[in-house]
Amino acid sequence: VQLVESGGGLVQPGGSLRLSCAASGFTFSSFFMRWYRQAPGKKRELVASIDTAGGNTNYADPVLGRFTISRDNAKNTAYLQMNSLKPDDTAVYYCHARIWSTDYWGQGTQVTVSS
């Protein structure tokens, strides 16, 4: 199993970024996908989740209405569209999949929101 995030970077407050998570080594379309983030000195927190078909999504309150999780099962890729970014969104963002009770994580991608 491999999860590879990309798309992070430095953005000004109010800006947008789209993160991608390229998955391999498992049947991507059969498992929920999640995005987590971890800010310096803080615990890793769940940001968003999406079901296997992409029809049901859930978001943490701090990102509700600003972030959108999606997936393309044909491309084995999950996405996190982040709009109206705030300095508090600064963190390392991780892609996650739980496969048969085992948690798998990507290496993370840094998102920094600063003027």
C-alpha positions as CSV (number, residue, x, y, z in Angstrom):
1,V,0.0,0.0,0.0
2,Q,1.3,3.4,-0.9
3,L,-0.3,6.8,-0.5
4,V,1.5,9.8,-2.0
5,E,0.3,13.4,-1.3
6,S,1.1,16.4,-3.4
7,G,-0.1,19.9,-3.9
8,G,1.0,21.6,-0.7
9,G,2.8,24.9,-0.6
10,L,2.8,28.5,0.6
11,V,-0.4,30.5,0.0
12,Q,-1.7,33.8,1.2
13,P,-4.7,34.1,3.5
14,G,-7.9,33.8,1.4
15,G,-6.1,31.7,-1.2
16,S,-6.8,28.2,-2.4
17,L,-4.9,24.9,-2.8
18,R,-5.8,21.5,-4.1
19,L,-4.1,18.5,-2.5
20,S,-3.9,15.1,-4.3
21,C,-3.4,11.6,-2.8
22,A,-2.3,9.0,-5.3
23,A,-3.0,5.5,-4.0
24,S,-1.6,2.2,-5.0
25,G,-1.3,-1.4,-3.8
26,F,-4.9,-1.9,-2.9
27,T,-8.4,-1.7,-4.4
28,F,-8.9,2.0,-4.0
29,S,-12.6,2.0,-4.9
30,S,-13.4,-0.3,-2.0
31,F,-12.2,1.9,0.9
32,F,-13.1,5.2,2.5
33,M,-10.4,7.8,2.3
34,R,-9.6,10.5,4.8
35,W,-7.5,13.6,5.1
36,Y,-5.9,14.5,8.4
37,R,-3.7,17.4,9.4
38,Q,-1.2,18.1,12.1
39,A,-0.1,21.6,13.1
40,P,3.1,22.2,15.1
41,G,2.6,21.2,18.7
42,K,-0.8,19.9,18.1
43,K,-2.4,16.4,17.8
44,R,-3.2,15.1,14.3
45,E,-6.8,15.8,13.5
46,L,-9.3,14.5,11.0
47,V,-10.2,17.1,8.4
48,A,-12.5,15.2,6.0
49,S,-13.6,11.8,4.9
50,I,-15.3,10.3,1.8
51,D,-17.0,7.0,1.2
52,T,-16.2,4.5,-1.5
53,A,-18.3,6.0,-4.2
54,G,-17.8,9.6,-3.2
55,G,-21.5,10.2,-2.4
56,N,-21.1,10.8,1.3
57,T,-18.6,13.2,2.8
58,N,-17.9,14.6,6.3
59,Y,-15.9,17.5,7.5
60,A,-14.4,18.9,10.7
61,D,-16.2,22.0,11.9
62,P,-13.2,24.3,11.3
63,V,-13.1,23.5,7.5
64,L,-16.9,23.1,6.9
65,G,-17.9,25.2,3.9
66,R,-14.3,25.9,2.8
67,F,-12.8,22.5,2.0
68,T,-14.2,19.8,-0.3
69,I,-13.0,16.2,-0.4
70,S,-13.5,14.2,-3.6
71,R,-12.1,11.1,-5.3
72,D,-11.6,9.7,-8.8
73,N,-11.7,5.9,-8.5
74,A,-10.6,5.6,-12.1
75,K,-7.4,7.4,-11.3
76,N,-7.0,5.9,-7.8
77,T,-6.7,9.4,-6.4
78,A,-8.3,11.4,-3.6
79,Y,-8.4,15.2,-3.5
80,L,-8.8,18.0,-1.0
81,Q,-9.8,21.3,-2.4
82,M,-9.1,24.0,0.1
83,N,-10.6,27.5,-0.3
84,S,-10.6,30.6,1.8
85,L,-7.5,29.4,3.6
86,K,-6.6,30.9,7.0
87,P,-3.3,30.9,8.9
88,D,-4.9,28.4,11.3
89,D,-5.0,25.9,8.4
90,T,-1.2,25.8,8.4
91,A,-0.2,22.1,9.0
92,V,1.1,19.0,7.4
93,Y,-1.7,17.3,5.6
94,Y,-1.9,13.5,5.5
95,C,-3.8,11.1,3.3
96,H,-5.2,8.1,5.2
97,A,-6.8,4.7,4.5
98,R,-7.9,2.0,6.9
99,I,-7.6,-1.3,5.1
100,W,-8.7,-4.4,7.0
101,S,-8.1,-2.8,10.4
102,T,-4.6,-1.5,9.4
103,D,-4.0,2.3,9.1
104,Y,-2.0,3.5,6.2
105,W,-0.6,7.1,5.9
106,G,1.1,9.1,3.3
107,Q,4.3,11.0,4.0
108,G,2.4,14.3,4.3
109,T,2.5,17.6,2.4
110,Q,3.1,20.9,4.1
111,V,0.5,23.7,3.7
112,T,1.5,27.1,5.0
113,V,-0.9,30.0,5.0
114,S,0.9,33.3,5.5
115,S,1.1,36.8,4.1
